[in-house]
Amino acid sequence: MVSRLGRDGAFEMGVSLSRNLWLCLVLALTGVLLAWQLFVPPIIGLADQGDFVRMAGALGYAPESKAPDNKFSFVARKYVQDPSYRAPGWEQVTSEWILAKIAVTANAVLIGPKTFDITVFGFTHAVFFLLALARLLWVTRDLPMHGVAWAWMVLVLTDVGYVAYWNSLYSEPASCIWFLFFLAESIDLSKSERISIVQALRWNVFAVLWITAKTQNAALLVPLAAFDLRMMWRALDKRTRYAALAGVAAVCVAGAVMYRSLLPAPRVACLYNMVFSAILPESVTPQSDLRALGLNPDYARYSGTLAWSPGTGVADGSLVNAIEDHVSSFSLLEFYLVRPARLWRHVHARLHTALSLRPAYCGNFDKSAGRPPGARSDAIALWGFVHEHCLSPIAVLLLGAAVLFPAGGLAFLWRCRSTPSARRWVELAMLLAACCATAFFAAAFGDESADNIKHQFLFNLLLDTCLGFGLVAALQWLRRLSTNEERRSADSPQPN
């Protein structure tokens, strides 16, 4: 008996060592693929589009070259101290500040405070990304089909469509990094029959960081708060229940703060773009739509313009005042809800480009690389190709699945008997699907611009997570069916 126990213990230790070795290899491979794209010349990044002033200006820096083509065609690589570059009216609250301050502080200590290279941000993003990925690999290492899940992570997360954001001053890297930490903690909860206070606190911390990464993430408070309430029922003790309840409050406050923190200038720009670049161009009676929104029908002359395009109505002070008085995100939501045909038309129009990972108006190279203006890298772009050519044609089905799955999951849990473990995984799948649908609608109805692809970054990240989750679940189900069939065959009497 002792000998057998010894052999079993040695076998389990060998399996554990093998898994840990594979974990390190996967993490190292991911790091190499990131470093090759981000730091080996010509480096890959993402052009400004005029948004970097929100972060760079607040940090006290400006791009060394302010040439117009650096905003769209090329990556602005060098930044210098310039307090006058700041644009306070366009800044926003974001948990990307944590990563940005770390990057700037490290650069000041190691190199000097007067200048920094965009790769400083790329390195900081990459380090935190690898930490999040390491945590995700660790919590999945003992799950069935974890090898498939790991291969999926490497395929998806090293694609240039995601990696290019690391060498930038956008807030999308924070959305990705905090989500990966959040996903790891969610998987850890799903593996546990009872939740400890430490687990509840970690989950809520990353949920808040994720919500505060970007203004459009504020809408995530609804599915996250609902999941937080469910967490209370699985708490080990009263302290954990109180921690989960405090987490619900924190998540709701974070969402409200993000929504309210949008300053007047960007808020009016978003509302203007939705009215004059989405609602009116999609309408056969634009004057009637303007009346329904409480605006003067004469403003129909601005139909088809954006807040920053030539002939924009933002230069008309009376129109700006009317938007501030009568139009809000909630009034636009009401406008579409009472007109389901218009809602569907807008959703269908957004789905044509929503599944693309590559912003159309953002070059990937700095000017010294000698590439044509707006050139995009194809170094590691297989998953981006799958998105555009395989997933985009079925975008309606994928979005429909994300919208309907939470209701289907509730029906399944209500009517079907299942093990507690299965229920927990179904609940996590419902949360991911609900967040995926929320991210799409928040981006599709929160703003309208010349490049909506970047706004769908989180939707695509969540969609890829749902697809990976579904693939692993399907393979595990097929393997279980095969195992059960083999057992039945072995247990059936054999003919003489």
C-alpha positions in Angstrom: 0.0 0.0 0.0 2.8 2.4 0.9 4.6 1.6 -2.3 1.4 2.3 -4.3 0.8 5.6 -2.6 4.4 6.5 -3.3 4.0 5.7 -7.0 0.8 7.7 -7.1 2.4 10.7 -5.4 5.4 10.6 -7.7 3.0 10.4 -10.7 1.0 13.4 -9.5 4.2 15.4 -8.8 5.4 14.5 -12.3 2.2 15.7 -13.9 2.3 18.9 -11.8 5.9 19.6 -12.9 5.0 18.9 -16.5 2.1 21.4 -16.4 4.2 24.0 -14.7 6.9 23.6 -17.4 4.4 23.9 -20.2 3.0 27.0 -18.4 6.4 28.6 -18.4 6.9 27.7 -22.1 3.6 29.2 -23.1 4.3 32.4 -21.1 7.8 32.6 -22.7 6.5 32.1 -26.2 3.9 34.8 -25.7 6.6 37.1 -24.4 8.8 36.5 -27.4 5.9 37.1 -29.8 5.1 40.4 -28.1 8.7 41.6 -27.9 9.3 40.8 -31.6 6.3 43.0 -32.5 6.7 45.8 -30.0 10.5 46.3 -29.6 12.3 44.8 -32.7 12.6 47.5 -35.4 10.5 48.4 -37.2 8.3 48.5 -34.0 4.6 48.1 -34.3 2.2 50.5 -32.6 -0.9 52.5 -33.3 -1.3 56.1 -34.6 -2.7 58.8 -32.5 -6.1 59.8 -34.1 -5.9 62.9 -32.0 -6.7 61.0 -28.7 -3.2 60.8 -27.1 -3.5 64.4 -25.9 -5.8 63.1 -23.2 -3.1 61.1 -21.6 0.2 62.7 -22.8 -1.0 66.2 -22.0 -2.1 65.3 -18.5 1.3 63.7 -17.9 3.0 66.9 -19.1 4.3 65.6 -22.4 3.8 66.2 -26.1 4.8 64.4 -29.3 8.2 65.5 -30.5 6.8 65.9 -34.0 3.4 67.5 -34.3 3.1 66.8 -38.0 -0.5 66.1 -39.1 0.4 62.7 -40.6 1.6 61.5 -37.2 -2.0 61.6 -36.0 -3.3 59.0 -38.5 -0.6 57.7 -40.8 2.3 57.1 -38.5 3.1 56.2 -34.9 4.5 59.2 -32.9 7.4 57.5 -31.1 9.2 60.3 -29.3 7.6 62.5 -26.6 9.1 65.6 -24.8 8.1 67.6 -21.8 5.6 70.3 -22.8 3.0 71.4 -20.2 1.3 73.6 -22.8 0.1 70.6 -24.7 -2.6 69.7 -22.2 -6.3 69.8 -23.2 -8.1 69.5 -19.8 -11.6 69.7 -21.5 -10.9 66.3 -23.2 -9.3 64.3 -20.4 -11.1 61.5 -18.7 -11.0 59.3 -15.6 -9.3 55.9 -16.4 -7.5 53.1 -14.7 -5.0 53.4 -17.5 -3.5 56.1 -15.3 -2.0 53.4 -13.1 -0.1 51.9 -16.0 0.8 55.3 -17.4 2.2 56.7 -14.2 4.3 53.5 -13.7 5.7 53.9 -17.2 6.6 57.6 -16.9 8.0 57.1 -13.4 10.2 54.2 -14.5 11.4 56.2 -17.5 12.2 59.2 -15.3 14.3 57.1 -13.0 16.1 55.0 -15.6 16.5 57.4 -18.5 15.4 60.9 -17.4 12.2 62.9 -17.2 12.7 65.1 -20.3 11.7 62.6 -23.0 10.3 59.1 -23.3 9.8 56.6 -26.1 6.4 55.1 -26.8 8.0 51.7 -26.2 8.2 52.6 -22.5 4.5 52.3 -22.5 4.7 49.2 -24.6 7.0 47.6 -22.1 4.8 48.5 -19.2 1.7 47.2 -20.9 3.5 44.0 -21.9 4.8 43.3 -18.4 1.3 43.7 -16.8 -0.2 41.7 -19.6 2.2 38.8 -19.0 1.4 39.0 -15.3 -2.3 38.8 -16.1 -1.7 35.9 -18.5 0.4 34.1 -16.0 -2.4 34.3 -13.4 -4.9 33.1 -16.1 -2.6 30.2 -17.0 -2.1 29.3 -13.4 -5.8 29.1 -12.5 -6.6 27.0 -15.6 -3.6 24.6 -15.3 -5.6 21.8 -13.6 -8.8 22.1 -15.7 -9.7 19.6 -18.4 -8.7 20.7 -21.9 -6.4 23.4 -20.5 -3.9 22.8 -23.3 -6.6 23.8 -25.9 -7.4 26.9 -23.8 -3.7 27.9 -23.6 -3.2 27.5 -27.4 -6.3 29.7 -27.9 -4.9 32.4 -25.7 -1.6 32.5 -27.5 -3.3 32.5 -31.0 -5.7 35.3 -30.0 -3.8 37.6 -27.7 -0.6 37.8 -29.7 -2.4 38.9 -32.8 -1.3 42.4 -34.0 -4.9 43.5 -33.8 -4.5 43.4 -30.0 -0.7 43.9 -29.6 -0.5 47.1 -31.6 -2.4 48.9 -28.8 0.4 48.3 -26.3 2.7 50.8 -28.0 0.1 53.6 -27.7 -1.5 56.0 -25.2 -5.0 54.6 -25.7 -7.0 53.2 -22.7 -7.7 49.9 -24.5 -4.6 48.2 -23.0 -6.1 48.8 -19.5 -9.4 47.3 -20.7 -7.5 44.2 -21.9 -5.1 43.8 -18.9 -7.7 44.3 -16.1 -10.1 42.0 -18.0 -7.6 39.2 -18.1 -7.0 39.6 -14.3 -10.8 39.7 -13.8 -11.3 36.6 -16.0 -8.6 34.7 -14.0 -10.4 35.5 -10.7 -13.8 34.6 -12.2 -12.4 31.2 -13.2 -11.0 30.8 -9.7 -14.4 31.5 -8.3 -16.0 28.9 -10.7 -13.6 26.3 -9.4 -14.6 26.9 -5.8 -17.7 25.5 -4.2 -17.5 28.3 -1.5 -16.0 31.7 -1.9 -13.6 33.2 0.6 -13.3 36.9 1.5 -9.9 37.1 -0.3 -11.5 35.7 -3.5 -14.4 38.2 -3.3 -12.1 41.1 -2.7 -9.8 40.2 -5.6 -12.7 39.8 -8.0 -14.2 43.1 -7.1 -10.9 45.0 -7.3 -10.4 43.9 -10.8 -14.0 44.4 -11.7 -13.7 48.1 -10.6 -10.4 48.5 -12.5 -12.0 47.0 -15.6 -15.0 49.3 -15.5 -12.9 52.4 -14.9 -10.6 51.6 -17.8 -12.8 53.4 -20.4 -16.0 55.4 -20.3 -17.9 52.9 -22.4 -17.1 50.2 -19.9 -19.5 51.9 -17.4 -22.4 49.9 -18.8 -20.7 46.7 -17.6 -21.9 47.5 -14.1 -25.2 45.8 -14.8 -24.0 42.2 -15.5 -21.1 42.5 -13.0 -23.3 43.7 -10.2 -25.8 40.9 -10.9 -22.9 38.3 -10.7 -21.7 40.0 -7.5 -25.1 39.5 -5.9 -25.0 35.8 -6.9 -21.5 35.6 -5.3 -23.1 36.4 -1.9 -25.0 33.1 -2.0 -21.8 31.1 -2.2 -19.9 33.0 0.5 -18.2 31.0 3.2 -19.3 33.3 6.0 -21.0 36.6 6.9 -17.8 38.6 6.4 -17.5 37.3 2.8 -21.2 38.2 2.2 -20.6 41.7 3.4 -17.5 41.9 1.2 -19.6 40.8 -1.8 -22.3 43.3 -0.9 -19.7 46.1 -0.6 -18.4 44.9 -4.0 -21.8 45.4 -5.5 -21.8 49.0 -4.2 -18.3 49.6 -5.5 -19.1 48.2 -9.0 -22.2 50.4 -9.2 -20.3 53.5 -7.9 -17.5 52.9 -10.4 -20.0 52.7 -13.3 -21.8 55.8 -12.2 -18.5 57.7 -11.7 -17.3 56.7 -15.2 -20.6 57.8 -16.8 -20.7 61.1 -14.9 -16.9 61.8 -15.4 -17.3 62.4 -19.2 -16.6 66.1 -19.6 -18.9 68.4 -21.6 -16.8 68.6 -24.7 -16.4 64.9 -25.4 -20.0 64.2 -24.2 -21.4 66.8 -26.6 -19.2 65.4 -29.4 -20.5 61.8 -28.8 -24.1 62.9 -28.7 -23.6 65.1 -31.8 -22.0 62.2 -33.7 -24.9 59.8 -32.8 -27.6 62.2 -33.9 -26.0 63.7 -37.1 -23.8 60.8 -38.3 -26.0 57.9 -37.3 -29.7 58.7 -36.7 -30.2 61.3 -39.4 -28.3 59.6 -42.2 -30.2 56.4 -41.5 -33.6 58.2 -41.5 -36.1 58.8 -44.3 -37.6 61.7 -42.3 -34.7 63.4 -40.5 -36.8 66.5 -39.5 -39.3 64.2 -37.6 -36.4 62.6 -35.8 -35.0 65.9 -34.8 -38.4 66.9 -33.4 -38.6 63.6 -31.5 -35.2 64.4 -29.9 -36.3 67.9 -29.0 -34.1 69.6 -31.6 -35.0 72.2 -34.3 -35.8 70.4 -37.6 -33.7 73.1 -39.4 -30.6 71.4 -38.0 -31.1 68.6 -40.6 -28.6 70.5 -42.7 -25.9 69.1 -40.6 -26.8 65.5 -41.4 -23.8 63.4 -42.2 -21.2 65.5 -40.4 -19.1 64.6 -37.4 -18.1 66.8 -34.5 -14.7 67.5 -36.0 -15.5 67.3 -39.8 -15.8 70.3 -42.1 -19.2 72.0 -41.9 -19.8 70.6 -38.4 -22.8 71.9 -36.4 -20.6 72.0 -33.3 -19.6 75.5 -34.4 -23.3 76.5 -34.0 -23.6 77.5 -30.3 -27.4 77.3 -30.3 -27.2 73.7 -31.5 -24.7 72.8 -28.8 -26.9 74.3 -26.2 -29.9 72.4 -27.5 -28.0 69.1 -27.4 -26.9 69.8 -23.8 -30.5 70.6 -22.8 -32.5 67.9 -24.7 -30.2 65.0 -25.7 -28.6 62.4 -23.5 -27.5 58.8 -23.7 -30.8 57.8 -22.1 -32.9 59.8 -24.5 -31.1 58.2 -27.5 -31.7 54.8 -25.9 -35.4 55.6 -25.6 -35.4 56.8 -29.2 -34.2 53.5 -30.5 -36.2 51.3 -28.1 -39.5 52.7 -29.3 -38.3 52.3 -32.9 -37.1 48.6 -33.1 -36.8 48.7 -36.9 -34.4 51.7 -36.6 -32.5 50.0 -33.8 -32.0 46.9 -35.9 -30.9 49.0 -38.9 -28.3 50.7 -36.8 -27.0 47.4 -35.3 -26.8 45.8 -38.8 -24.9 48.7 -40.1 -22.4 48.5 -37.2 -21.9 44.8 -37.6 -20.3 45.2 -41.0 -17.1 46.4 -39.4 -17.6 45.5 -35.7 -15.6 42.3 -35.9 -12.5 43.8 -37.5 -9.5 44.0 -35.2 -7.6 46.5 -37.3 -8.6 50.2 -37.1 -8.9 51.6 -40.6 -7.3 55.0 -40.0 -4.4 54.0 -37.8 -0.9 53.3 -39.2 1.2 50.7 -37.3 4.7 52.1 -38.0 6.7 55.2 -37.1 7.8 57.4 -40.0 11.5 56.4 -39.8 10.5 52.8 -40.8 10.1 54.0 -44.4 6.6 52.4 -44.8 3.8 54.1 -46.8 1.4 56.4 -44.8 -1.1 54.3 -42.9 0.7 51.0 -43.5 -0.5 48.2 -41.3 1.6 45.2 -40.1 0.8 41.6 -41.1 3.5 40.1 -38.9 1.1 38.1 -36.8 -2.4 38.6 -38.2 -3.9 35.1 -38.6 -6.6 35.7 -36.0 -7.4 39.1 -37.4 -7.8 37.4 -40.8 -10.2 34.8 -39.3 -12.2 37.7 -37.7 -12.7 39.6 -41.0 -13.2 36.6 -43.4 -14.8 33.9 -41.2 -16.5 35.6 -38.3 -17.8 38.8 -39.9 -20.1 37.0 -42.3 -21.9 35.4 -39.3 -21.7 38.5 -37.1 -25.5 38.6 -36.6 -25.5 35.0 -35.4 -22.6 35.6 -33.0 -24.2 38.8 -31.5 -27.6 37.0 -31.3 -26.0 34.2 -29.4 -24.4 36.7 -26.9 -27.7 38.4 -26.4 -29.8 35.2 -26.0 -27.4 33.0 -24.1 -27.9 34.6 -20.6 -31.7 34.0 -20.9 -31.0 30.5 -22.2 -28.6 29.8 -19.4 -31.2 30.9 -16.8 -33.8 28.6 -18.4 -31.3 25.7 -18.3 -30.4 26.3 -14.6 -34.1 26.6 -13.7 -35.4 23.5 -15.5 -32.5 21.1 -15.7 -30.7 19.3 -12.9 -27.0 19.8 -12.9 -24.1 19.5 -10.6 -23.0 22.6 -8.6 -19.8 22.7 -10.6 -21.7 22.7 -13.9 -24.0 25.5 -12.6 -21.0 27.6 -11.7 -19.5 27.3 -15.1 -22.8 28.0 -16.8 -23.1 31.2 -14.7 -19.6 32.3 -15.7 -20.5 31.7 -19.4 -23.7 33.8 -18.9 -21.6 36.6 -17.4 -19.2 36.6 -20.3 -21.9 36.6 -22.9 -23.8 39.4 -21.1 -20.6 41.5 -20.9 -19.9 40.8 -24.6 -23.4 42.0 -25.7 -23.2 45.0 -23.4 -19.8 46.0 -24.8 -21.2 45.9 -28.3 -24.3 48.0 -27.6 -22.3 50.5 -25.5 -19.9 51.1 -28.4 -22.5 51.0 -31.2 -24.9 53.4 -29.4 -22.5 55.5 -27.4 -20.6 57.2 -30.2 -20.4 57.3 -34.0 -17.1 58.2 -35.7 -15.2 57.7 -38.8 -13.5 54.7 -37.2 -15.9 52.6 -35.1 -13.5 49.6 -35.1 -11.4 50.9 -32.2 -14.6 51.3 -30.1 -15.4 47.6 -30.5 -12.0 46.5 -29.1 -13.6 45.2 -25.9 -16.5 43.5 -27.7 -14.0 41.6 -29.8 -11.9 40.6 -26.8 -15.0 39.3 -25.0 -16.3 37.6 -28.1 -13.0 35.8 -28.5 -13.2 34.8 -24.9 -16.7 33.4 -25.4 -15.6 31.5 -28.5 -12.7 30.0 -26.6 -14.9 29.1 -23.7 -17.4 27.5 -26.0 -14.7 25.5 -27.9 -13.2 24.1 -24.6 -16.7 23.2 -23.3 -17.7 21.5 -26.6 -14.5 19.5 -26.7 -14.9 18.5 -23.0 -18.5 17.4 -23.7 -17.4 15.3 -26.7 -14.6 13.7 -24.7 -17.1 12.9 -21.9 -19.5 11.3 -24.3 -16.7 9.2 -25.8 -15.5 8.1 -22.3 -19.1 7.1 -21.3 -19.5 5.2 -24.5 -16.3 3.3 -23.9 -17.4 2.5 -20.3 -20.8 1.2 -21.6 -19.0 -1.0 -24.1 -16.7 -2.4 -21.5 -19.5 -3.1 -19.0 -21.8 -4.8 -21.6 -21.7 -8.6 -21.6 -19.5 -10.1 -24.3 -20.9 -12.9 -26.5 -19.4 -16.3 -26.0 
